[in-house]
Amino acid sequence: MKADHLRVTIGYGKKLLSFKIKNIRIIICSFFFIGGHVQNERNIPYQTIEMICIIGSGPLLNGVFAVFFYILYYLIPNEYVYLLFLFNLWLALVNVIPFKVKEKQSDGYMILNLLRKRA
């Protein structure tokens, strides 16, 4: 969506590595396997549909990875591939459920709020 600055944080905890490629700052933390988040900035404010596309791309990508690992599991049966399938499926499903815990909001919650504001 033509962001001016993008910050990708992989994992949580102590920062292990940080580097920049053009306008993208990538930060890798000690618990890199737990999750992460993306922050982006643009001088021109995002439209609602652009925000929904940005927010929805996370669960959508996890869904695509789940399908990929599901197919790969049947081609190459392996418990690690099956675990990757289940993990990505879980991430895709849980992230579209609208919920908020303290300051943390799921992607589904943020999309629902954007749709409410638009209506």
C-alpha positions as CSV (number, residue, x, y, z in Angstrom):
1,M,0.0,0.0,0.0
2,K,3.0,2.3,-0.7
3,A,4.0,2.8,2.9
4,D,6.8,5.4,3.5
5,H,8.2,3.4,6.4
6,L,7.7,-0.2,7.4
7,R,8.9,-2.0,10.6
8,V,8.7,-5.8,10.7
9,T,9.2,-7.3,14.2
10,I,9.7,-11.1,14.3
11,G,9.0,-12.5,17.7
12,Y,9.1,-11.0,21.2
13,G,11.6,-10.4,23.9
14,K,15.1,-9.1,23.7
15,K,16.2,-7.7,20.3
16,L,18.8,-10.0,18.7
17,L,19.2,-8.4,15.3
18,S,18.1,-5.3,13.6
19,F,18.8,-4.2,10.0
20,K,17.3,-2.0,7.4
21,I,16.7,-2.6,3.7
22,K,15.6,0.6,1.9
23,N,12.5,1.8,3.9
24,I,12.0,-1.5,5.7
25,R,13.4,-2.0,9.3
26,I,13.5,-5.7,10.3
27,I,13.9,-6.6,13.9
28,I,14.4,-10.2,15.1
29,C,13.8,-10.9,18.8
30,S,14.8,-13.8,21.0
31,F,11.5,-15.6,21.0
32,F,11.2,-15.4,17.1
33,F,8.9,-18.4,16.9
34,I,6.1,-16.8,19.0
35,G,4.9,-14.3,16.5
36,G,5.4,-10.8,15.5
37,H,3.9,-7.7,14.1
38,V,4.2,-5.1,11.4
39,Q,4.0,-1.3,11.7
40,N,3.8,1.0,8.7
41,E,3.6,4.7,8.2
42,R,2.5,6.8,5.2
43,N,2.4,10.5,4.9
44,I,-1.0,10.3,3.2
45,P,-3.5,8.6,5.6
46,Y,-4.7,5.2,4.6
47,Q,-8.2,4.7,3.4
48,T,-10.4,2.2,5.2
49,I,-10.2,-0.4,2.4
50,E,-6.4,-0.1,2.4
51,M,-6.3,-0.7,6.2
52,I,-8.6,-3.7,5.9
53,C,-6.3,-5.1,3.1
54,I,-3.2,-4.6,5.2
55,I,-4.7,-6.1,8.4
56,G,-6.3,-9.0,6.6
57,S,-3.2,-10.0,4.7
58,G,-1.7,-11.6,7.9
59,P,-4.4,-14.2,8.5
60,L,-4.7,-14.7,4.7
61,L,-1.0,-15.4,4.4
62,N,-1.2,-17.9,7.3
63,G,-4.1,-19.6,5.5
64,V,-2.1,-19.8,2.3
65,F,0.8,-21.3,4.3
66,A,-1.6,-23.8,5.9
67,V,-2.8,-25.0,2.5
68,F,0.8,-25.2,1.3
69,F,1.9,-27.3,4.3
70,Y,-1.2,-29.5,4.1
71,I,-0.4,-30.4,0.5
72,L,3.3,-30.8,1.3
73,Y,2.3,-33.2,4.2
74,Y,0.5,-35.5,1.8
75,L,3.5,-35.4,-0.6
76,I,6.1,-35.8,2.1
77,P,4.5,-37.2,5.3
78,N,6.4,-35.7,8.1
79,E,5.3,-34.7,11.6
80,Y,7.1,-31.4,11.4
81,V,5.4,-30.4,8.2
82,Y,2.1,-31.4,9.8
83,L,2.9,-29.3,12.8
84,L,3.6,-26.3,10.5
85,F,0.2,-26.9,8.8
86,L,-1.6,-27.0,12.2
87,F,0.3,-23.9,13.5
88,N,-0.5,-21.8,10.4
89,L,-4.1,-22.9,10.4
90,W,-4.4,-22.0,14.1
91,L,-2.9,-18.6,13.4
92,A,-5.2,-17.9,10.5
93,L,-8.4,-18.9,12.4
94,V,-7.5,-17.3,15.8
95,N,-6.5,-14.0,14.2
96,V,-9.8,-13.5,12.3
97,I,-11.8,-13.9,15.6
98,P,-12.5,-10.4,16.9
99,F,-11.1,-10.1,20.5
100,K,-9.1,-7.7,22.6
101,V,-6.9,-8.6,25.6
102,K,-5.7,-5.4,27.4
103,E,-4.0,-3.4,24.7
104,K,-3.6,-6.4,22.3
105,Q,-6.2,-6.6,19.5
106,S,-6.7,-9.4,17.0
107,D,-6.8,-8.7,13.3
108,G,-10.5,-9.6,13.3
109,Y,-11.1,-7.0,16.0
110,M,-9.3,-4.3,14.1
111,I,-11.2,-5.1,10.9
112,L,-14.5,-5.1,12.7
113,N,-13.8,-1.7,14.2
114,L,-12.9,-0.3,10.8
115,L,-16.1,-1.6,9.3
116,R,-18.1,-0.2,12.2
117,K,-16.6,3.3,11.7
118,R,-17.3,3.1,8.0
119,A,-21.0,2.2,8.4
